[in-house]
Amino acid sequence: MKVKNLQKLDTFREQHSKLVESEMTNAIQKIKSPAMLKEAMIYSVQAGGKRIRPILLLATIEAFGKDPKAGVSSACAVEMIHTYSLIHDDLPAMDDDDLRRGRPTNHKVYGEAMAILAGDALLTYSFQLISQDPKLEADKKIKLIQLLSTSSGPEGMVGGQVADMKGENSTLSLEELEYIHLHKTGELLSFSVIAGAIIVGASQHDIRKLKDFAYHIGLCFQIQDDILDLEGNEQLLGKPVGSDVSRHKSTYPSLLTIEGAKKKLAYHYDNALTVLHEVDCNPALLEQIAELIVKRDH
Amino acid sequence: MKVKNLQKLDTFREQHSKLVESEMTNAIQKIKSPAMLKEAMIYSVQAGGKRIRPILLLATIEAFGKDPKAGVSSACAVEMIHTYSLIHDDLPAMDDDDLRRGRPTNHKVYGEAMAILAGDALLTYSFQLISQDPKLEADKKIKLIQLLSTSSGPEGMVGGQVADMKGENSTLSLEELEYIHLHKTGELLSFSVIAGAIIVGASQHDIRKLKDFAYHIGLCFQIQDDILDLEGNEQLLGKPVGSDVSRHKSTYPSLLTIEGAKKKLAYHYDNALTVLHEVDCNPALLEQIAELIVKRDH
């Protein structure tokens, strides 16, 4: 795997991450609700992160030669859903984390009750954002909302969370491990790519291929996560290496060995690029995102 | 205020409560997700209750001479959102209730983490249900989803919850009290009436009048709740009388005296009926629902 020049993606990411961050903040600031609720919502959407979901969505629109701005409400929506899931995940009843990306978690700052409500508000507001987008046609909005609710609800992310919780401290089969990852993280990554395709009005053929692309990069994302937990640099990762092992978590390396996991990563990366080239679009940015997912060091 | 014959409403309620309950259960059973998550979701949607929101929605459709079945997905959606709000409300970090309608609360049976996720799943799934309704046109679905997200999110129910939480143990002004109730309970009652009107394609005039009707019955609902807390029958209520007083909660009687609260109830009831009669529909069922809200003993 040859490392390509990621310069174009870097510029695109920087510019569009800022756009999505300011749009999320502006949208929340305009909400008519108690100030403390908005503060708690903004605290977590401004907590940084890779913004991989909104970038994937906007890059897909760009790949079809359209203006990425058409996807801003959907990009904010998927990032708000990702953010709400982190707030609820960090709660004492769930993972009980005090820190997230080096900052105190939402409930540590605003209390548990407010953190639950800020999560509920972000989740609900994401659907409001898409539904009231003045630029999208009603039938596209419905497709986006149907896909977003399926990807993030009991058939998607929340289902994956439950499976993950049930699988803790037990050795999973590869099939169970993939179910968890495809649902817990894969579904929202997949939403992001397909949402971009829906917004530009891509063909059914292209949507099918992009779904496959998203499937493969979703698995790459998780396999690389597992590899970094063993081989990564603690300072870059911002968390201790080997934490999966010490928590007896089933991972790709634990089920397949580190070599097996790397082979699987290469397999899904190759497949992602192959199906991407069958889509009638300019694949440059999406290729670079796939590369970034596979080669990232944190 | 003369007590009318509620027989027609009784039959309608019984029949349509059963319909909504079985549709909610069937819809959840069909979800592809871990069985335990579905069990936790079904446990709470089957916990009974007055089903006032779905009945209001379906009765509004009936009032316009259309088949209430056209509103079943929206009726299930609003009841699922009401249900999720109760699950999250009951959590230890919020009201910390062990019992709801005489049964152990969701987190007492399934644990806190699952209760948080079951609530998240019900909230998300309610949007999925409307978005995938095969009988509604896309523009109506978008109007319903926009209204449901606004009514239940930070500008609606969740905003009301936060205001309620912040107002605990302090004496509120009448304005603050009304803000809390209009948002915490009023918005979803209002959604129910307007959703029915959207589904039948009612005129803007009728929607405006129905919004006023919903505003007045929403306040009646809460004022009667406060009166029952002082004058109700413990056995019928299923909770101790006087609990608002012992928790130092601001209520209509505490701010206006019991006589003042009853006058305010009569005022909003009269207004509700007046605006209802300005709507081009058969008001019988909606009149009876208003009467039920005002005269109920639990």
Interface residues (C-beta under 8 A of the other chain):
Chain A: I28 I31 K32 S33 P34 M36 L37 K38 M41 Y84 H88 L91 A93 M94 G111 E112 A113 M114 I116 L117 G119 D120 A121 L123 T124 Y125 F127 Q128 S131 Q132 A138 D139 K141 I142 I145 Q146 L148 S149 T150 S152 G153 P154 E155 V158 G159 Q161 V162 A163 M165 K166
Chain B: I28 I31 K32 S33 P34 M36 L37 K38 M41 Y84 H88 L91 A93 M94 G111 E112 A113 M114 I116 L117 G119 D120 A121 L123 T124 Y125 F127 Q128 S131 Q132 A138 D139 K141 I142 I145 Q146 L148 S149 T150 S152 G153 P154 E155 V158 G159 Q161 V162 A163 M165 K166
